[in-house]
Amino acid sequence: MKWNSNLYDNKHSFVAEYGKSMINFVNVGKEQKILDLGCGTGVLTNELAKNGATVIGTDLSKNMIDKAKSNYPNLIFQVEDATSLPFKNEFDTVFSNAVFHWISNQEKLLHSVYTCLKDNGTLICEFGAQNNISQIQTAFEKVIEQKGYSYCSPFFFPSKEEYKLLLDQAGFEVKHIIEYDRPTPLADEEKGLRNWICQFFASDLLEFSDEQKEQILLETEKLCKNSIWKNNQWVADYRRIQIIAVKNKNNRTK
Ligand SMILES: C[S@@+](CC[C@H](N)C(=O)[O-])C[C@H]1O[C@@H](n2cnc3c(N)ncnc32)[C@H](O)[C@@H]1O
């Protein structure tokens, strides 16, 4: 998907804001080497680097990496696909916020993360869990299908049981895994939901004219009104999965 990095920084900075609490789990000491996987515009990469750790931010989107480089010219950013990272036994921690649900090949992703961690290195990540944004996605899907198009969700939102199994199979020892509801207020009052849809469902809207797009946005808003319009703002029905898992050196063959 083509990411709009300006819309992301202007209207969706809450994504990185929520991710800041995850940094409490990370050893950010000077001697540490950390990968911020799917770093976006670099906000959390910058936080991770504040105590002197060596931090590299990687992302598949060149738009995001260009913006990260201009936001934080002193930090290192590279365009890389998380499923085929070019690192081997290099990082103490792989940190990742709001990225894994965008990736369909989870086996390849976890293998790639495992390979770039040092033995006993730690994966610390958070992303969408089972039923994340289900109100928004169900409404959007209904509107698209009523117009004679099909909608195929690009997201992977697992339960914690499902994801623990994947982590075990990839050779990780799971230290912490939880799922939780995180209702998320969207900025910009009435425009909050349409901004959100234009950012995160951008690829699904590509094939429509401006007029059709406006219709889709209006109808989706209408369908979501009862469930997620609360006290004069849109509150997205986020559910997150939070993980701390260690590379188990006895599992090298995986
Ligand atoms: C919601 S943004 C999160 C960005 C950042 N971590 C934050 O907290 O602000 C999701 C990011 O995942 C990146 N992404 C999606 N698929 C990826 C992949 N296969 N490899 C690397 N990055 C990917 C996107 O380009 C986007 O920047």
The ligand as a Tripos MOL2 file, in Angstrom:
@<TRIPOS>MOLECULE
LIG
   27    29     1     0     0
SMALL
NO_CHARGES

@<TRIPOS>ATOM
      1 C1          0.5600    2.0930   11.2080 C.3       1 LIG1
      2 S1          2.1710    2.3240   10.5810 S.3       1 LIG1
      3 C2          3.1360    2.2460   12.0860 C.3       1 LIG1
      4 C3          4.4230    3.0400   11.9870 C.3       1 LIG1
      5 C4          5.2190    3.2030   13.2730 C.3       1 LIG1
      6 N1          5.6800    1.9360   13.7830 N.3       1 LIG1
      7 C5          4.4320    3.9670   14.3310 C.2       1 LIG1
      8 O1          4.2180    3.4330   15.4080 O.co2     1 LIG1
      9 O2          4.0650    5.1190   14.0520 O.co2     1 LIG1
     10 C6          2.5330    0.7550    9.8250 C.3       1 LIG1
     11 C7          3.8430    0.7320    9.0900 C.3       1 LIG1
     12 O3          4.1420   -0.6100    8.7200 O.3       1 LIG1
     13 C8          4.8690   -0.5560    7.5280 C.3       1 LIG1
     14 N2          4.8670   -1.8750    6.8740 N.ar      1 LIG1
     15 C9          3.8200   -2.5550    6.3670 C.ar      1 LIG1
     16 N3          4.2400   -3.7200    5.8220 N.ar      1 LIG1
     17 C10         5.5860   -3.7720    5.9950 C.ar      1 LIG1
     18 C11         6.5980   -4.7180    5.6450 C.ar      1 LIG1
     19 N4          6.3120   -5.8650    4.9850 N.pl3     1 LIG1
     20 N5          7.8800   -4.4420    5.9720 N.ar      1 LIG1
     21 C12         8.1870   -3.3080    6.6280 C.ar      1 LIG1
     22 N6          7.2760   -2.3670    6.9750 N.ar      1 LIG1
     23 C13         5.9870   -2.5950    6.6690 C.ar      1 LIG1
     24 C14         4.1450    0.5060    6.7230 C.3       1 LIG1
     25 O4          4.8930    0.9690    5.6300 O.3       1 LIG1
     26 C15         3.8640    1.5540    7.8080 C.3       1 LIG1
     27 O5          4.8790    2.5130    7.8830 O.3       1 LIG1
@<TRIPOS>BOND
     1     1     2 1
     2     2     3 1
     3     2    10 1
     4     3     4 1
     5     4     5 1
     6     5     6 1
     7     5     7 1
     8     7     8 2
     9     7     9 1
    10    10    11 1
    11    11    12 1
    12    11    26 1
    13    12    13 1
    14    13    14 1
    15    13    24 1
    16    14    15 ar
    17    14    23 ar
    18    15    16 ar
    19    16    17 ar
    20    17    18 ar
    21    17    23 ar
    22    18    19 1
    23    18    20 ar
    24    20    21 ar
    25    21    22 ar
    26    22    23 ar
    27    24    25 1
    28    24    26 1
    29    26    27 1
@<TRIPOS>SUBSTRUCTURE
     1 LIG1         1 GROUP 0 **** ****
